[in-house]
């Protein structure tokens, strides 16, 4: 059975179970509307300009955050991975900042830069920079020293060794980090939208309709949209990674940090 067919069967089974639980009365329909209610409402929302604007705002903030995270993590990872003394000097600072949950910084971010798009972008960058950074550092540590010594023995300078030996080895690991960071950035972006009181975005839409009477169908519809976006992003990046780095199985590693 092809993977697509198996996935569709699993999805159909989940929707049938959801419909059955809601229709049976085990859970109130106001608390858990059935798919037969949620999906028609989702179709209606996709025809509303305001909802489309919220989706675009979320996706745009996510893209900006991911781009900034890549721009920061790639050079930082190369520096820290190739200079052990620099990594030792910054280890305490990195290990202090890395475990801090981004949502715990929401009050600080709101006080300093406000609750606009800058807040969710900043927090998404802070959360998504680490997988890329540590995957690159891991990749540089994983290079066979014999390869480096061989390249140097032919008279290649440090920059050429980095370009011809290190970067090809690092690239699949960095791409895996980007795929992980893409999901993290989306999660933090939406979370910040409804925790920081953003005026626009899917997260802001969800928190607004949650406070209305019988608004759970719209809450679930918004949640489904985010889930679909996340799924498409992950699937797209995974297929791209397998095509570009078909010679490596690194892009299938779920986490290296």
Protein Blocks (a to p, Z undefined) as FASTA:
>chain_A
ZZklmmmmmmmmmmmmmmmmmmnomacfklmccfklmmmmmmmmmmpmklmmmmmmmmmm
mmmmmmmmmmmmmmmmmmmmmmmklmmmmmmmmmmmmmpcfklmmmmmmmmnojafklmm
mmmmmmmmmmmmmmmmmmmmmpcfklmmmmmmnopafklmmmmmmmmmmmmmmmmmmmmm
mmmmmmmmmmmmmmnopabdjklmmmmmmmpghilmmmmmmmmmmmmmmmmmmmmmmmmm
mmmmmmbcklmpfbfZZ
